[in-house]
Amino acid sequence: MIRLGKRSSNEFATIHFLPAETSRFAIVTSRAVGNAVVRNKIRRRTKAVLSELIADKTQIHGVVRYRAAATNLSFDELKASILRLMERTEK
């Protein structure tokens, strides 16, 4: 999917996506993001934000890849980052 789809990026993450009938996401956090505790916290927060957005947004299959800069994001900053990325997927 990463090769076939479109891509949208910001300083914290990149989302690769394809239009689909239902929404599904994979969340990728490398070791550069932090230790296991930090990576899992980012994944849990991302799942919470995406579950709110899925009902309102266009249906897509996506892969969210985080960069090392995402290590110290608060929940609100993470949510704003994901919202900006999701807005670009609708264009």
TITIMI-574543 format. One record per atom (N, C-alpha, C, O, CB): residue number from 1; residue in one letter; atom name; x, y, z. Coordinates in pm, 1 decimal. Glycine has a CB too. Example, Ala and Ser with C-alpha at 12.3 -4.5 7.8 and 13.67 -1.06 7.14 Angstrom:
<rs>
(1; "a"; "N"; (1319.0; -569.0; 780.0))
(1; "a"; "CA"; (1230.0; -450.0; 780.0))
(1; "a"; "C"; (1320.0; -330.0; 780.0))
(1; "a"; "O"; (1423.6; -331.9; 846.5))
(1; "a"; "CB"; (1130.8; -447.3; 904.6))
(2; "s"; "N"; (1285.0; -225.0; 708.0))
(2; "s"; "CA"; (1367.0; -106.0; 714.0))
(2; "s"; "C"; (1290.0; 3.0; 787.0))
(2; "s"; "O"; (1340.9; 113.8; 803.9))
(2; "s"; "CB"; (1408.4; -59.8; 572.5))
</rs>
This chain:
<rs>
(1; "m"; "N"; (81.3; -118.2; 0.0))
(1; "m"; "CA"; (0.0; 0.0; 0.0))
(1; "m"; "C"; (86.4; 125.6; 0.0))
(1; "m"; "O"; (47.6; 226.7; -58.6))
(1; "m"; "CB"; (-92.9; -0.8; 119.0))
(2; "i"; "N"; (200.3; 121.2; 63.2))
(2; "i"; "CA"; (284.3; 239.4; 71.0))
(2; "i"; "C"; (329.8; 282.2; -68.0))
(2; "i"; "O"; (337.8; 401.9; -95.5))
(2; "i"; "CB"; (405.1; 213.2; 160.9))
(3; "r"; "N"; (359.1; 188.9; -154.5))
(3; "r"; "CA"; (402.4; 223.5; -289.9))
(3; "r"; "C"; (288.1; 272.7; -377.4))
(3; "r"; "O"; (308.2; 359.8; -462.1))
(3; "r"; "CB"; (467.7; 104.1; -355.0))
(4; "l"; "N"; (167.3; 217.7; -358.0))
(4; "l"; "CA"; (55.2; 248.7; -445.7))
(4; "l"; "C"; (-20.9; 373.8; -405.2))
(4; "l"; "O"; (-76.6; 442.1; -491.1))
(4; "l"; "CB"; (-38.5; 133.3; -449.4))
(5; "g"; "N"; (-24.5; 405.1; -277.0))
(5; "g"; "CA"; (-108.3; 512.0; -226.7))
(5; "g"; "C"; (-45.3; 649.4; -235.2))
(5; "g"; "O"; (61.8; 668.8; -292.6))
(5; "g"; "CB"; (-144.4; 484.2; -87.1))
(6; "k"; "N"; (-116.1; 743.7; -175.9))
(6; "k"; "CA"; (-68.6; 880.8; -166.3))
(6; "k"; "C"; (-8.4; 901.2; -28.7))
(6; "k"; "O"; (-20.8; 815.7; 58.9))
(6; "k"; "CB"; (-183.0; 982.5; -192.7))
(7; "r"; "N"; (57.1; 1015.0; -10.3))
(7; "r"; "CA"; (128.4; 1038.9; 114.2))
(7; "r"; "C"; (108.6; 1183.0; 157.9))
(7; "r"; "O"; (102.7; 1274.6; 75.9))
(7; "r"; "CB"; (278.0; 1007.0; 98.6))
(8; "s"; "N"; (98.6; 1201.1; 289.2))
(8; "s"; "CA"; (90.2; 1332.9; 349.0))
(8; "s"; "C"; (180.8; 1333.4; 471.3))
(8; "s"; "O"; (180.8; 1237.9; 549.0))
(8; "s"; "CB"; (-57.3; 1370.0; 386.4))
(9; "s"; "N"; (258.3; 1440.9; 488.8))
(9; "s"; "CA"; (355.8; 1444.0; 597.8))
(9; "s"; "C"; (352.0; 1576.8; 671.9))
(9; "s"; "O"; (309.3; 1679.1; 618.3))
(9; "s"; "CB"; (496.2; 1418.6; 544.1))
(10; "n"; "N"; (397.6; 1572.3; 796.1))
(10; "n"; "CA"; (429.7; 1692.1; 871.8))
(10; "n"; "C"; (554.8; 1661.8; 952.7))
(10; "n"; "O"; (619.1; 1559.3; 929.6))
(10; "n"; "CB"; (310.3; 1736.4; 964.0))
(11; "e"; "N"; (591.1; 1748.1; 1047.0))
(11; "e"; "CA"; (717.8; 1729.3; 1118.3))
(11; "e"; "C"; (718.6; 1610.1; 1212.4))
(11; "e"; "O"; (825.6; 1565.0; 1253.2))
(11; "e"; "CB"; (750.1; 1852.1; 1195.8))
(12; "f"; "N"; (599.9; 1557.2; 1248.4))
(12; "f"; "CA"; (592.2; 1448.1; 1344.4))
(12; "f"; "C"; (558.7; 1312.2; 1283.3))
(12; "f"; "O"; (597.9; 1208.8; 1337.5))
(12; "f"; "CB"; (491.0; 1481.0; 1447.1))
(13; "a"; "N"; (487.4; 1311.4; 1172.0))
(13; "a"; "CA"; (439.6; 1184.1; 1117.3))
(13; "a"; "C"; (416.5; 1193.7; 967.3))
(13; "a"; "O"; (410.8; 1302.1; 909.2))
(13; "a"; "CB"; (310.7; 1141.1; 1187.0))
(14; "t"; "N"; (403.5; 1076.4; 907.2))
(14; "t"; "CA"; (366.3; 1062.7; 766.8))
(14; "t"; "C"; (251.9; 963.7; 760.5))
(14; "t"; "O"; (254.0; 861.3; 828.9))
(14; "t"; "CB"; (487.6; 1016.2; 678.1))
(15; "i"; "N"; (151.4; 993.6; 678.4))
(15; "i"; "CA"; (42.7; 898.3; 657.8))
(15; "i"; "C"; (41.1; 859.9; 510.6))
(15; "i"; "O"; (37.4; 946.2; 422.9))
(15; "i"; "CB"; (-95.4; 958.0; 702.2))
(16; "h"; "N"; (43.9; 731.0; 484.7))
(16; "h"; "CA"; (29.8; 674.8; 351.0))
(16; "h"; "C"; (-112.5; 622.0; 344.9))
(16; "h"; "O"; (-156.5; 553.3; 437.0))
(16; "h"; "CB"; (137.8; 560.9; 320.6))
(17; "f"; "N"; (-186.3; 653.2; 236.7))
(17; "f"; "CA"; (-327.2; 613.9; 233.6))
(17; "f"; "C"; (-377.7; 582.9; 93.9))
(17; "f"; "O"; (-324.0; 628.5; -7.1))
(17; "f"; "CB"; (-411.4; 722.1; 293.5))
(18; "l"; "N"; (-483.0; 503.5; 93.1))
(18; "l"; "CA"; (-557.8; 468.3; -27.1))
(18; "l"; "C"; (-706.0; 481.7; 2.8))
(18; "l"; "O"; (-748.0; 450.6; 114.3))
(18; "l"; "CB"; (-523.4; 324.2; -75.5))
(19; "p"; "N"; (-787.5; 527.2; -93.1))
(19; "p"; "CA"; (-932.4; 525.9; -71.5))
(19; "p"; "C"; (-981.7; 382.8; -53.8))
(19; "p"; "O"; (-928.7; 290.5; -115.6))
(19; "p"; "CB"; (-1005.8; 593.8; -189.3))
(20; "a"; "N"; (-1082.7; 364.4; 30.1))
(20; "a"; "CA"; (-1132.9; 229.7; 58.6))
(20; "a"; "C"; (-1279.5; 236.9; 98.7))
(20; "a"; "O"; (-1335.2; 345.2; 116.0))
(20; "a"; "CB"; (-1049.5; 162.0; 170.2))
(21; "e"; "N"; (-1341.1; 120.1; 113.1))
(21; "e"; "CA"; (-1481.0; 113.6; 155.7))
(21; "e"; "C"; (-1494.4; 125.1; 306.6))
(21; "e"; "O"; (-1595.3; 175.5; 355.9))
(21; "e"; "CB"; (-1544.6; -16.1; 108.2))
(22; "t"; "N"; (-1394.2; 79.3; 380.5))
(22; "t"; "CA"; (-1392.8; 91.3; 526.0))
(22; "t"; "C"; (-1256.7; 144.0; 569.2))
(22; "t"; "O"; (-1157.7; 126.6; 498.2))
(22; "t"; "CB"; (-1424.1; -45.4; 594.6))
(23; "s"; "N"; (-1251.7; 207.6; 684.3))
(23; "s"; "CA"; (-1125.5; 262.0; 733.6))
(23; "s"; "C"; (-1049.2; 158.7; 815.1))
(23; "s"; "O"; (-1105.6; 90.5; 900.6))
(23; "s"; "CB"; (-1150.5; 386.7; 817.5))
(24; "r"; "N"; (-919.9; 148.8; 786.7))
(24; "r"; "CA"; (-828.0; 64.9; 864.4))
(24; "r"; "C"; (-695.0; 136.9; 868.4))
(24; "r"; "O"; (-653.5; 199.5; 770.9))
(24; "r"; "CB"; (-813.1; -79.6; 802.8))
(25; "f"; "N"; (-628.3; 127.1; 983.1))
(25; "f"; "CA"; (-500.5; 194.2; 998.8))
(25; "f"; "C"; (-399.0; 102.1; 1061.7))
(25; "f"; "O"; (-432.5; 16.5; 1143.6))
(25; "f"; "CB"; (-515.8; 319.5; 1082.0))
(26; "a"; "N"; (-274.5; 120.7; 1022.5))
(26; "a"; "CA"; (-160.4; 58.7; 1089.6))
(26; "a"; "C"; (-78.2; 174.2; 1145.3))
(26; "a"; "O"; (-64.3; 278.3; 1081.0))
(26; "a"; "CB"; (-74.9; -34.2; 991.1))
(27; "i"; "N"; (-24.1; 155.1; 1264.3))
(27; "i"; "CA"; (53.7; 259.7; 1328.9))
(27; "i"; "C"; (195.4; 207.1; 1348.4))
(27; "i"; "O"; (216.4; 104.5; 1413.2))
(27; "i"; "CB"; (-10.3; 303.0; 1465.2))
(28; "v"; "N"; (292.3; 278.6; 1291.6))
(28; "v"; "CA"; (431.3; 235.5; 1295.6))
(28; "v"; "C"; (512.1; 335.9; 1376.5))
(28; "v"; "O"; (515.5; 454.8; 1345.0))
(28; "v"; "CB"; (489.1; 220.5; 1152.6))
(29; "t"; "N"; (577.5; 286.0; 1481.7))
(29; "t"; "CA"; (668.0; 369.2; 1560.7))
(29; "t"; "C"; (801.3; 295.7; 1571.0))
(29; "t"; "O"; (808.2; 186.2; 1626.7))
(29; "t"; "CB"; (608.4; 400.3; 1703.4))
(30; "s"; "N"; (905.0; 354.9; 1518.2))
(30; "s"; "CA"; (1036.1; 291.0; 1522.5))
(30; "s"; "C"; (1102.8; 316.5; 1657.1))
(30; "s"; "O"; (1051.5; 393.4; 1738.5))
(30; "s"; "CB"; (1125.3; 342.0; 1407.7))
(31; "r"; "N"; (1214.8; 253.5; 1680.2))
(31; "r"; "CA"; (1289.3; 273.9; 1804.8))
(31; "r"; "C"; (1342.0; 416.0; 1817.4))
(31; "r"; "O"; (1373.9; 461.1; 1927.4))
(31; "r"; "CB"; (1404.8; 175.8; 1813.3))
(32; "a"; "N"; (1351.0; 485.9; 1706.5))
(32; "a"; "CA"; (1396.0; 625.0; 1710.6))
(32; "a"; "C"; (1298.7; 712.9; 1788.4))
(32; "a"; "O"; (1337.9; 817.0; 1841.3))
(32; "a"; "CB"; (1413.4; 679.3; 1568.9))
(33; "v"; "N"; (1172.8; 672.3; 1795.8))
(33; "v"; "CA"; (1070.8; 748.2; 1867.8))
(33; "v"; "C"; (1095.1; 740.8; 2017.6))
(33; "v"; "O"; (1069.6; 838.0; 2088.7))
(33; "v"; "CB"; (930.3; 696.0; 1834.1))
(34; "g"; "N"; (1143.0; 629.3; 2066.3))
(34; "g"; "CA"; (1168.7; 615.8; 2209.4))
(34; "g"; "C"; (1164.8; 470.2; 2250.5))
(34; "g"; "O"; (1162.3; 380.0; 2166.8))
(34; "g"; "CB"; (1067.5; 696.2; 2290.5))
(35; "n"; "N"; (1164.3; 449.0; 2381.5))
(35; "n"; "CA"; (1157.7; 311.6; 2430.3))
(35; "n"; "C"; (1015.5; 256.2; 2415.2))
(35; "n"; "O"; (926.7; 326.2; 2366.5))
(35; "n"; "CB"; (1203.0; 304.4; 2577.9))
(36; "a"; "N"; (994.1; 133.4; 2455.9))
(36; "a"; "CA"; (865.8; 66.1; 2434.0))
(36; "a"; "C"; (750.7; 139.7; 2501.5))
(36; "a"; "O"; (640.6; 145.2; 2446.6))
(36; "a"; "CB"; (872.2; -77.1; 2485.4))
(37; "v"; "N"; (774.1; 195.7; 2618.2))
(37; "v"; "CA"; (669.4; 267.6; 2689.4))
(37; "v"; "C"; (623.2; 387.9; 2608.8))
(37; "v"; "O"; (502.9; 410.1; 2594.4))
(37; "v"; "CB"; (718.7; 311.9; 2827.5))
(38; "v"; "N"; (715.4; 464.6; 2556.8))
(38; "v"; "CA"; (683.2; 583.2; 2477.3))
(38; "v"; "C"; (614.9; 543.9; 2347.4))
(38; "v"; "O"; (514.9; 604.9; 2309.6))
(38; "v"; "CB"; (809.9; 664.5; 2447.7))
(39; "r"; "N"; (667.0; 443.1; 2278.6))
(39; "r"; "CA"; (607.1; 399.7; 2151.2))
(39; "r"; "C"; (463.8; 351.3; 2170.5))
(39; "r"; "O"; (375.8; 384.8; 2091.2))
(39; "r"; "CB"; (691.4; 288.0; 2087.9))
(40; "n"; "N"; (440.2; 273.1; 2274.9))
(40; "n"; "CA"; (304.7; 223.1; 2299.5))
(40; "n"; "C"; (209.8; 333.8; 2340.6))
(40; "n"; "O"; (91.7; 329.4; 2306.2))
(40; "n"; "CB"; (307.0; 116.2; 2406.3))
(41; "k"; "N"; (258.8; 433.0; 2413.6))
(41; "k"; "CA"; (174.8; 546.9; 2451.5))
(41; "k"; "C"; (130.1; 623.6; 2327.0))
(41; "k"; "O"; (14.3; 663.8; 2315.7))
(41; "k"; "CB"; (250.8; 641.0; 2548.2))
(42; "i"; "N"; (223.3; 643.2; 2234.1))
(42; "i"; "CA"; (188.3; 711.7; 2109.3))
(42; "i"; "C"; (87.1; 630.3; 2030.0))
(42; "i"; "O"; (-6.9; 686.8; 1974.0))
(42; "i"; "CB"; (314.1; 737.4; 2024.3))
(43; "r"; "N"; (104.4; 498.4; 2024.0))
(43; "r"; "CA"; (8.6; 413.2; 1952.5))
(43; "r"; "C"; (-130.7; 421.1; 2015.1))
(43; "r"; "O"; (-230.2; 435.0; 1944.0))
(43; "r"; "CB"; (57.3; 267.4; 1951.4))
(44; "r"; "N"; (-137.8; 412.3; 2146.6))
(44; "r"; "CA"; (-268.3; 418.6; 2215.1))
(44; "r"; "C"; (-335.9; 552.5; 2190.9))
(44; "r"; "O"; (-455.9; 557.8; 2164.2))
(44; "r"; "CB"; (-251.5; 395.1; 2366.3))
(45; "r"; "N"; (-260.3; 659.4; 2200.0))
(45; "r"; "CA"; (-317.9; 792.5; 2176.3))
(45; "r"; "C"; (-365.0; 806.9; 2032.5))
(45; "r"; "O"; (-470.5; 865.0; 2006.8))
(45; "r"; "CB"; (-215.7; 902.1; 2209.0))
(46; "t"; "N"; (-287.6; 754.7; 1939.2))
(46; "t"; "CA"; (-326.0; 761.9; 1797.9))
(46; "t"; "C"; (-454.2; 684.3; 1773.0))
(46; "t"; "O"; (-542.1; 731.8; 1701.1))
(46; "t"; "CB"; (-213.6; 707.9; 1708.3))
(47; "k"; "N"; (-466.3; 565.8; 1831.1))
(47; "k"; "CA"; (-588.5; 487.3; 1815.9))
(47; "k"; "C"; (-709.5; 562.3; 1870.2))
(47; "k"; "O"; (-817.0; 557.4; 1810.5))
(47; "k"; "CB"; (-574.3; 352.8; 1886.8))
(48; "a"; "N"; (-693.5; 631.5; 1982.4))
(48; "a"; "CA"; (-803.8; 708.1; 2041.0))
(48; "a"; "C"; (-846.6; 821.7; 1948.8))
(48; "a"; "O"; (-965.9; 844.7; 1929.1))
(48; "a"; "CB"; (-763.4; 764.1; 2178.2))
(49; "v"; "N"; (-750.0; 891.8; 1892.9))
(49; "v"; "CA"; (-781.9; 1002.9; 1802.7))
(49; "v"; "C"; (-846.0; 951.1; 1674.3))
(49; "v"; "O"; (-945.4; 1007.1; 1628.1))
(49; "v"; "CB"; (-655.1; 1084.1; 1769.7))
(50; "l"; "N"; (-790.4; 845.3; 1616.5))
(50; "l"; "CA"; (-844.0; 791.6; 1490.8))
(50; "l"; "C"; (-984.2; 734.2; 1509.5))
(50; "l"; "O"; (-1066.1; 743.2; 1418.1))
(50; "l"; "CB"; (-750.7; 683.6; 1435.3))
(51; "s"; "N"; (-1013.5; 676.5; 1623.8))
(51; "s"; "CA"; (-1148.4; 622.0; 1645.6))
(51; "s"; "C"; (-1252.8; 732.5; 1644.6))
(51; "s"; "O"; (-1366.0; 709.7; 1602.0))
(51; "s"; "CB"; (-1154.8; 545.4; 1778.6))
(52; "e"; "N"; (-1216.8; 852.3; 1690.8))
(52; "e"; "CA"; (-1308.0; 966.1; 1683.9))
(52; "e"; "C"; (-1325.4; 1014.0; 1540.3))
(52; "e"; "O"; (-1435.4; 1051.6; 1499.8))
(52; "e"; "CB"; (-1257.2; 1080.4; 1771.5))
(53; "l"; "N"; (-1217.2; 1012.7; 1463.8))
(53; "l"; "CA"; (-1218.5; 1069.3; 1328.9))
(53; "l"; "C"; (-1279.3; 978.7; 1223.4))
(53; "l"; "O"; (-1330.4; 1027.4; 1122.6))
(53; "l"; "CB"; (-1080.3; 1103.4; 1288.5))
(54; "i"; "N"; (-1274.9; 849.4; 1244.4))
(54; "i"; "CA"; (-1317.0; 754.8; 1140.9))
(54; "i"; "C"; (-1462.0; 775.7; 1100.3))
(54; "i"; "O"; (-1495.1; 764.0; 982.3))
(54; "i"; "CB"; (-1297.4; 612.3; 1189.1))
(55; "a"; "N"; (-1547.9; 805.9; 1194.3))
(55; "a"; "CA"; (-1689.5; 823.3; 1162.8))
(55; "a"; "C"; (-1714.1; 947.4; 1077.3))
(55; "a"; "O"; (-1806.7; 949.2; 996.2))
(55; "a"; "CB"; (-1770.8; 832.0; 1291.1))
(56; "d"; "N"; (-1632.3; 1050.8; 1094.9))
(56; "d"; "CA"; (-1656.2; 1178.2; 1028.1))
(56; "d"; "C"; (-1583.0; 1195.1; 895.8))
(56; "d"; "O"; (-1623.0; 1277.9; 813.9))
(56; "d"; "CB"; (-1617.7; 1288.2; 1118.3))
(57; "k"; "N"; (-1477.6; 1119.4; 873.2))
(57; "k"; "CA"; (-1390.9; 1143.2; 758.6))
(57; "k"; "C"; (-1413.8; 1043.1; 646.2))
(57; "k"; "O"; (-1487.9; 945.9; 660.7))
(57; "k"; "CB"; (-1246.7; 1138.7; 801.6))
(58; "t"; "N"; (-1348.6; 1069.7; 535.0))
(58; "t"; "CA"; (-1349.8; 980.3; 420.6))
(58; "t"; "C"; (-1290.3; 845.4; 459.8))
(58; "t"; "O"; (-1195.6; 840.2; 538.3))
(58; "t"; "CB"; (-1272.3; 1041.8; 302.5))
(59; "q"; "N"; (-1343.7; 738.6; 407.0))
(59; "q"; "CA"; (-1295.7; 604.0; 437.6))
(59; "q"; "C"; (-1165.5; 577.6; 362.3))
(59; "q"; "O"; (-1159.4; 589.8; 240.0))
(59; "q"; "CB"; (-1402.6; 497.6; 400.9))
(60; "i"; "N"; (-1061.0; 541.0; 438.1))
(60; "i"; "CA"; (-931.2; 513.3; 378.3))
(60; "i"; "C"; (-862.5; 397.9; 451.2))
(60; "i"; "O"; (-894.3; 366.9; 566.0))
(60; "i"; "CB"; (-842.6; 639.0; 381.2))
(61; "h"; "N"; (-769.3; 336.5; 382.7))
(61; "h"; "CA"; (-674.5; 245.1; 445.6))
(61; "h"; "C"; (-547.4; 326.5; 461.0))
(61; "h"; "O"; (-501.5; 388.4; 365.1))
(61; "h"; "CB"; (-651.4; 111.3; 360.3))
(62; "g"; "N"; (-489.9; 327.0; 581.0))
(62; "g"; "CA"; (-374.6; 412.4; 603.3))
(62; "g"; "C"; (-268.4; 349.8; 690.7))
(62; "g"; "O"; (-294.4; 259.4; 770.0))
(62; "g"; "CB"; (-418.1; 539.6; 663.7))
(63; "v"; "N"; (-148.2; 400.7; 673.6))
(63; "v"; "CA"; (-35.2; 364.5; 758.4))
(63; "v"; "C"; (20.0; 494.9; 814.1))
(63; "v"; "O"; (60.2; 583.3; 738.4))
(63; "v"; "CB"; (75.3; 282.8; 678.8))
(64; "v"; "N"; (21.9; 506.6; 945.9))
(64; "v"; "CA"; (75.4; 625.2; 1011.8))
(64; "v"; "C"; (214.6; 590.4; 1061.9))
(64; "v"; "O"; (230.8; 499.2; 1143.0))
(64; "v"; "CB"; (-17.4; 673.6; 1129.3))
(65; "r"; "N"; (315.3; 662.6; 1013.8))
(65; "r"; "CA"; (454.6; 638.9; 1053.6))
(65; "r"; "C"; (504.9; 760.9; 1130.1))
(65; "r"; "O"; (504.4; 872.4; 1078.0))
(65; "r"; "CB"; (545.3; 610.0; 928.8))
(66; "y"; "N"; (548.1; 739.1; 1253.0))
(66; "y"; "CA"; (594.7; 849.2; 1337.0))
(66; "y"; "C"; (744.3; 869.1; 1324.6))
(66; "y"; "O"; (819.6; 774.3; 1302.5))
(66; "y"; "CB"; (558.0; 824.4; 1481.9))
(67; "r"; "N"; (786.6; 994.3; 1339.2))
(67; "r"; "CA"; (927.8; 1030.9; 1338.6))
(67; "r"; "C"; (975.1; 1051.5; 1482.2))
(67; "r"; "O"; (894.2; 1055.8; 1574.9))
(67; "r"; "CB"; (951.7; 1158.9; 1253.7))
(68; "a"; "N"; (1104.1; 1063.9; 1499.7))
(68; "a"; "CA"; (1162.3; 1080.8; 1633.4))
(68; "a"; "C"; (1112.5; 1208.6; 1701.8))
(68; "a"; "O"; (1111.0; 1215.4; 1824.7))
(68; "a"; "CB"; (1315.2; 1083.2; 1624.1))
(69; "a"; "N"; (1072.5; 1307.9; 1625.9))
(69; "a"; "CA"; (1023.9; 1433.4; 1683.8))
(69; "a"; "C"; (893.5; 1415.3; 1761.3))
(69; "a"; "O"; (855.8; 1502.9; 1839.1))
(69; "a"; "CB"; (1004.0; 1536.6; 1574.2))
(70; "a"; "N"; (824.9; 1304.5; 1741.7))
(70; "a"; "CA"; (697.6; 1279.3; 1808.7))
(70; "a"; "C"; (713.9; 1232.5; 1952.6))
(70; "a"; "O"; (614.5; 1213.5; 2022.7))
(70; "a"; "CB"; (619.4; 1177.1; 1731.8))
(71; "t"; "N"; (835.6; 1214.0; 1997.2))
(71; "t"; "CA"; (862.5; 1159.5; 2130.1))
(71; "t"; "C"; (797.0; 1239.1; 2241.4))
(71; "t"; "O"; (738.1; 1179.8; 2331.9))
(71; "t"; "CB"; (1010.3; 1153.6; 2153.6))
(72; "n"; "N"; (805.0; 1369.5; 2238.0))
(72; "n"; "CA"; (759.3; 1453.5; 2349.1))
(72; "n"; "C"; (626.2; 1522.4; 2323.2))
(72; "n"; "O"; (598.0; 1624.7; 2385.5))
(72; "n"; "CB"; (862.5; 1556.9; 2379.4))
(73; "l"; "N"; (544.3; 1470.5; 2234.2))
(73; "l"; "CA"; (416.1; 1532.6; 2204.6))
(73; "l"; "C"; (315.6; 1508.0; 2316.3))
(73; "l"; "O"; (306.2; 1397.8; 2370.5))
(73; "l"; "CB"; (361.5; 1480.6; 2072.7))
(74; "s"; "N"; (240.7; 1612.4; 2349.5))
(74; "s"; "CA"; (128.3; 1593.8; 2441.5))
(74; "s"; "C"; (11.6; 1537.3; 2361.2))
(74; "s"; "O"; (17.4; 1530.8; 2238.4))
(74; "s"; "CB"; (88.5; 1729.0; 2512.9))
(75; "f"; "N"; (-94.3; 1496.4; 2431.0))
(75; "f"; "CA"; (-209.7; 1440.6; 2361.1))
(75; "f"; "C"; (-270.5; 1542.2; 2266.1))
(75; "f"; "O"; (-306.0; 1507.8; 2153.3))
(75; "f"; "CB"; (-314.5; 1393.2; 2460.9))
(76; "d"; "N"; (-283.0; 1667.3; 2310.1))
(76; "d"; "CA"; (-343.4; 1770.2; 2225.8))
(76; "d"; "C"; (-259.4; 1799.1; 2101.4))
(76; "d"; "O"; (-313.7; 1820.0; 1992.9))
(76; "d"; "CB"; (-362.7; 1898.0; 2305.7))
(77; "e"; "N"; (-127.0; 1800.3; 2117.4))
(77; "e"; "CA"; (-39.5; 1821.5; 2002.3))
(77; "e"; "C"; (-46.9; 1705.0; 1905.2))
(77; "e"; "O"; (-46.7; 1725.3; 1783.8))
(77; "e"; "CB"; (104.4; 1842.1; 2047.9))
(78; "l"; "N"; (-53.3; 1583.7; 1957.3))
(78; "l"; "CA"; (-66.2; 1465.3; 1872.8))
(78; "l"; "C"; (-198.1; 1468.6; 1795.7))
(78; "l"; "O"; (-202.6; 1439.5; 1676.1))
(78; "l"; "CB"; (-57.0; 1337.1; 1957.7))
(79; "k"; "N"; (-304.0; 1504.4; 1865.9))
(79; "k"; "CA"; (-436.0; 1512.3; 1802.1))
(79; "k"; "C"; (-436.9; 1617.0; 1691.1))
(79; "k"; "O"; (-489.3; 1591.6; 1582.6))
(79; "k"; "CB"; (-544.3; 1545.2; 1906.5))
(80; "a"; "N"; (-379.6; 1734.1; 1717.1))
(80; "a"; "CA"; (-373.9; 1839.1; 1615.7))
(80; "a"; "C"; (-292.3; 1794.7; 1494.8))
(80; "a"; "O"; (-328.6; 1824.3; 1381.0))
(80; "a"; "CB"; (-314.7; 1967.0; 1674.9))
(81; "s"; "N"; (-182.7; 1724.2; 1519.1))
(81; "s"; "CA"; (-99.2; 1673.7; 1410.7))
(81; "s"; "C"; (-176.3; 1575.1; 1323.6))
(81; "s"; "O"; (-171.7; 1583.0; 1200.9))
(81; "s"; "CB"; (26.5; 1607.2; 1466.9))
(82; "i"; "N"; (-246.5; 1483.2; 1386.8))
(82; "i"; "CA"; (-324.3; 1384.0; 1311.4))
(82; "i"; "C"; (-438.5; 1450.3; 1236.2))
(82; "i"; "O"; (-467.9; 1412.8; 1122.7))
(82; "i"; "CB"; (-379.3; 1275.8; 1405.3))
(83; "l"; "N"; (-503.4; 1548.7; 1298.1))
(83; "l"; "CA"; (-611.5; 1619.8; 1229.5))
(83; "l"; "C"; (-561.5; 1688.4; 1103.0))
(83; "l"; "O"; (-627.9; 1683.9; 999.4))
(83; "l"; "CB"; (-675.0; 1722.8; 1322.9))
(84; "r"; "N"; (-444.0; 1752.2; 1110.9))
(84; "r"; "CA"; (-387.7; 1817.0; 991.3))
(84; "r"; "C"; (-359.6; 1714.7; 881.4))
(84; "r"; "O"; (-386.6; 1740.2; 764.0))
(84; "r"; "CB"; (-258.1; 1892.6; 1026.8))
(85; "l"; "N"; (-305.8; 1599.8; 919.5))
(85; "l"; "CA"; (-278.0; 1495.5; 820.1))
(85; "l"; "C"; (-407.2; 1441.7; 759.0))
(85; "l"; "O"; (-414.6; 1420.9; 637.9))
(85; "l"; "CB"; (-198.4; 1380.7; 883.9))
(86; "m"; "N"; (-507.6; 1419.5; 840.9))
(86; "m"; "CA"; (-634.0; 1365.2; 791.1))
(86; "m"; "C"; (-705.8; 1465.0; 700.7))
(86; "m"; "O"; (-771.9; 1424.5; 605.1))
(86; "m"; "CB"; (-724.5; 1326.1; 908.1))
(87; "e"; "N"; (-694.3; 1593.1; 728.8))
(87; "e"; "CA"; (-755.2; 1693.3; 641.2))
(87; "e"; "C"; (-694.5; 1688.6; 501.3))
(87; "e"; "O"; (-764.4; 1708.5; 402.0))
(87; "e"; "CB"; (-738.5; 1833.5; 700.9))
(88; "r"; "N"; (-566.0; 1662.6; 494.1))
(88; "r"; "CA"; (-500.2; 1653.8; 362.9))
(88; "r"; "C"; (-542.0; 1529.8; 284.4))
(88; "r"; "O"; (-533.6; 1529.9; 161.6))
(88; "r"; "CB"; (-349.6; 1653.7; 380.5))
(89; "t"; "N"; (-586.9; 1423.8; 352.4))
(89; "t"; "CA"; (-627.6; 1302.9; 281.8))
(89; "t"; "C"; (-758.9; 1322.2; 207.9))
(89; "t"; "O"; (-790.0; 1246.5; 115.9))
(89; "t"; "CB"; (-639.8; 1187.3; 378.8))
(90; "e"; "N"; (-835.5; 1421.6; 246.6))
(90; "e"; "CA"; (-966.2; 1444.0; 182.6))
(90; "e"; "C"; (-955.6; 1519.9; 51.9))
(90; "e"; "O"; (-1051.7; 1523.3; -24.9))
(90; "e"; "CB"; (-1057.5; 1519.1; 276.0))
(91; "k"; "N"; (-841.6; 1580.5; 24.8))
(91; "k"; "CA"; (-825.8; 1660.7; -97.1))
(91; "k"; "C"; (-805.3; 1574.7; -218.4))
(91; "k"; "O"; (-790.4; 1626.6; -329.0))
(91; "k"; "CB"; (-710.2; 1756.1; -83.2))
</rs>
